[in-house]
Amino acid sequence: MARPRARIDTAALADAFAPDGLHGTSSAALAAATGIAKPTLYVHGESKEALFLRAVEAEVERVLTRLHAAEVATAGQPARRRAAAAAHALLDHAAARPLGARLLNRTAGHATSAVAAAVDAALRRVPDHIEAGLRRDLEADGLDPALAPFIARALHGAAAAVGDVRAGERRPARAALASIAAAFVPEPAAPVAAEWPSA
């Protein structure tokens, strides 16, 4: 009877890669972090690069899940509130998965591997997702949807920077993100009052 294949815990894999990235993490460290023997780790036909890509993609999915939940929770609210909710979702991910956030925001980007382009594409999914939502929200508020790419990248970058704060500073960090969202996202356009000629 064949032995069952070991299931690789992508969160443990992401945590193992987070401190030093693809090139700085040894196979021994990956095996220790996942609890899978080195030969078994690679028996699935995956290289260290493929495992790295899998870890990044899984962490991106965790972020996208949080962003989706924030979108559902703020449905029908103005773009400014929805942008703040997106930024808070990024901060919540950083608080819950500090090593996963470090992987995505610091150590995943590189240019010298066979999976570098695929990693970059995976990383772009987060700000692209925020941008798509902002585009819809800005348009619904009567604002210029062409602002969406700039606001999305600014919020994503700000959330990554604020996410680097210590866990004890989480409450001020959330307030900082709300202020940043308010600064980046304009108020909804006021409805134009009809002017009636006086009689």
C-alpha positions as CSV (number, residue, x, y, z in Angstrom):
1,M,0.0,0.0,0.0
2,A,1.4,3.4,-1.0
3,R,2.1,6.0,1.7
4,P,-0.1,9.1,1.7
5,R,1.7,12.2,0.4
6,A,2.8,14.7,3.0
7,R,0.6,17.9,2.9
8,I,2.7,21.0,3.0
9,D,1.5,23.7,5.3
10,T,1.8,26.9,3.2
11,A,1.6,29.1,6.3
12,A,4.6,27.4,7.8
13,L,6.3,27.5,4.4
14,A,5.6,31.3,4.2
15,D,6.9,31.8,7.7
16,A,10.1,29.9,6.9
17,F,10.8,32.0,3.8
18,A,9.8,35.4,5.4
19,P,13.0,36.3,7.2
20,D,15.5,35.8,4.4
21,G,13.5,35.2,1.2
22,L,14.1,32.6,-1.5
23,H,17.8,32.8,-1.7
24,G,18.5,33.2,2.0
25,T,16.4,30.3,3.2
26,S,18.0,26.8,3.3
27,S,16.2,23.6,2.4
28,A,17.0,22.4,5.9
29,A,15.1,25.4,7.4
30,L,12.1,24.7,5.1
31,A,12.1,21.0,6.2
32,A,12.2,22.0,9.8
33,A,9.5,24.6,9.5
34,T,7.1,22.4,7.7
35,G,7.9,19.2,9.6
36,I,8.6,17.3,6.4
37,A,11.8,15.6,5.7
38,K,14.0,17.3,3.0
39,P,13.7,14.4,0.5
40,T,9.9,14.2,1.0
41,L,9.7,18.0,0.6
42,Y,11.0,17.8,-2.9
43,V,9.5,14.4,-3.9
44,H,6.4,16.1,-5.2
45,G,8.5,17.4,-8.1
46,E,8.7,20.9,-6.7
47,S,11.9,22.9,-6.5
48,K,12.7,25.4,-3.7
49,E,11.6,28.1,-6.2
50,A,8.3,26.4,-6.8
51,L,7.7,26.1,-3.0
52,F,8.5,29.8,-2.6
53,L,6.0,30.7,-5.3
54,R,3.4,28.5,-3.6
55,A,4.0,30.2,-0.3
56,V,3.7,33.7,-1.8
57,E,0.5,32.8,-3.7
58,A,-1.1,31.2,-0.6
59,E,-0.2,34.3,1.5
60,V,-1.7,36.6,-1.2
61,E,-4.9,34.5,-1.0
62,R,-5.1,35.0,2.7
63,V,-4.9,38.8,2.2
64,L,-7.5,38.7,-0.6
65,T,-9.8,36.8,1.7
66,R,-9.6,39.5,4.3
67,L,-10.1,42.2,1.7
68,H,-13.2,40.4,0.4
69,A,-14.6,40.2,4.0
70,A,-14.0,44.0,4.4
71,E,-15.8,44.7,1.1
72,V,-18.8,42.6,2.2
73,A,-18.9,44.3,5.6
74,T,-18.8,47.8,4.1
75,A,-21.1,47.2,1.1
76,G,-23.0,50.4,0.2
77,Q,-20.8,52.7,2.2
78,P,-18.8,55.6,0.7
79,A,-15.5,55.0,-1.0
80,R,-13.6,56.6,1.9
81,R,-15.0,54.1,4.4
82,R,-14.4,51.2,2.1
83,A,-10.8,52.3,1.4
84,A,-10.2,52.5,5.2
85,A,-11.7,49.1,5.6
86,A,-9.4,47.7,2.9
87,A,-6.4,49.3,4.7
88,H,-7.6,47.8,8.0
89,A,-7.8,44.4,6.4
90,L,-4.2,44.7,5.4
91,L,-3.3,45.7,8.9
92,D,-5.3,42.9,10.4
93,H,-3.4,40.4,8.1
94,A,-0.1,41.9,9.3
95,A,-1.2,41.5,13.0
96,A,-2.4,37.9,12.5
97,R,0.4,36.8,10.2
98,P,3.4,39.1,10.8
99,L,5.8,36.7,9.0
100,G,3.4,36.4,6.1
101,A,3.1,40.1,5.9
102,R,6.9,40.4,6.0
103,L,7.2,37.9,3.2
104,L,4.8,39.9,1.0
105,N,6.0,43.3,1.8
106,R,9.8,42.8,2.2
107,T,11.4,39.6,1.2
108,A,9.3,38.1,-1.7
109,G,10.4,40.6,-4.4
110,H,13.4,39.5,-6.3
111,A,14.6,39.4,-9.8
112,T,17.0,36.4,-10.0
113,S,15.0,33.2,-10.1
114,A,12.8,31.3,-12.5
115,V,9.7,32.2,-10.5
116,A,10.5,36.0,-10.1
117,A,7.9,37.1,-12.7
118,A,5.2,34.8,-11.3
119,V,6.0,36.1,-7.7
120,D,5.7,39.7,-8.9
121,A,2.4,38.9,-10.6
122,A,1.1,37.3,-7.4
123,L,2.2,40.3,-5.3
124,R,0.5,42.7,-7.7
125,R,-2.9,41.0,-7.1
126,V,-3.3,42.8,-3.8
127,P,-3.0,46.4,-4.9
128,D,-4.8,45.5,-8.2
129,H,-7.7,44.1,-6.1
130,I,-7.9,47.3,-4.0
131,E,-7.7,49.3,-7.2
132,A,-10.6,47.5,-8.8
133,G,-12.8,48.0,-5.8
134,L,-11.8,51.7,-5.4
135,R,-12.6,52.3,-9.1
136,R,-16.1,51.1,-8.6
137,D,-16.5,52.9,-5.3
138,L,-15.2,56.2,-6.6
139,E,-17.5,56.1,-9.6
140,A,-20.5,55.3,-7.3
141,D,-19.6,58.3,-5.2
142,G,-19.5,60.6,-8.3
143,L,-15.7,60.9,-8.1
144,D,-13.0,60.3,-10.7
145,P,-12.3,56.6,-11.0
146,A,-8.9,57.4,-12.6
147,L,-7.7,58.2,-9.1
148,A,-8.1,54.5,-8.1
149,P,-4.6,53.2,-9.1
150,F,-2.8,56.0,-7.2
151,I,-5.0,55.7,-4.1
152,A,-4.7,51.9,-4.1
153,R,-0.9,51.9,-4.3
154,A,-0.7,54.6,-1.7
155,L,-3.0,52.8,0.7
156,H,-1.2,49.5,0.1
157,G,2.1,51.1,0.8
158,A,0.9,52.9,3.8
159,A,-0.7,49.8,5.3
160,A,2.6,47.8,4.7
161,A,4.5,50.5,6.5
162,V,2.1,50.8,9.4
163,G,1.9,47.0,9.6
164,D,5.6,47.1,10.6
165,V,4.7,48.6,14.0
166,R,4.9,46.5,17.1
167,A,1.7,44.7,18.1
168,G,1.4,47.0,21.2
169,E,0.8,49.9,18.8
170,R,-2.0,48.3,16.9
171,R,-4.8,50.8,18.0
172,P,-2.8,53.9,17.0
173,A,-1.9,52.1,13.7
174,R,-5.5,51.6,12.9
175,A,-6.3,55.3,13.6
176,A,-3.3,56.3,11.4
177,L,-4.7,54.2,8.5
178,A,-8.1,55.7,8.8
179,S,-6.5,59.2,8.6
180,I,-4.5,58.1,5.6
181,A,-7.6,56.8,3.8
182,A,-9.4,60.0,4.6
183,A,-6.5,62.0,3.2
184,F,-6.3,60.0,0.0
185,V,-10.0,59.5,-0.8
186,P,-12.0,62.6,-1.5
187,E,-15.5,63.1,0.0
188,P,-18.3,62.0,-2.2
189,A,-19.4,64.6,-4.7
190,A,-22.4,66.6,-3.4
191,P,-25.5,66.4,-5.5
192,V,-25.9,69.4,-7.7
193,A,-28.9,71.4,-6.5
194,A,-31.2,72.5,-9.3
195,E,-31.3,76.2,-9.6
196,W,-34.8,77.5,-10.2
197,P,-35.4,80.9,-11.6
198,S,-37.0,83.2,-9.1
199,A,-40.5,84.4,-10.0
